[in-house]
């Protein structure tokens, strides 16, 4: 009888720790609503849309389209800072890159060699 009770208590403690872990992680992830545009040698290349529900879409001038979910590893955004942004693509790939907000200039995302700037 004592062993079963101890086992049940341990399961409850473990479950509490798992819930606490995911609560801490989600408290440090941020989603925003913003549209960014990229240009290649002055020519329009594509658009990145970040939505407040943590989904995104990327469309390019070539007709390519990507979507999925994202999160920014931050509690809030501030000028003069740089943050990691993680894209979970619908095809299963994960892309980690930078979300930047210079003290002067536009917020931007560096994605695959292209600088997507907020409008």
Helices and strands as residue ranges (DSSP letters): H 2-27, E 29-30, E 34-40, E 43-50, E 55-60, E 65-73, E 81-89, E 94-101, E 107-111, E 114-118
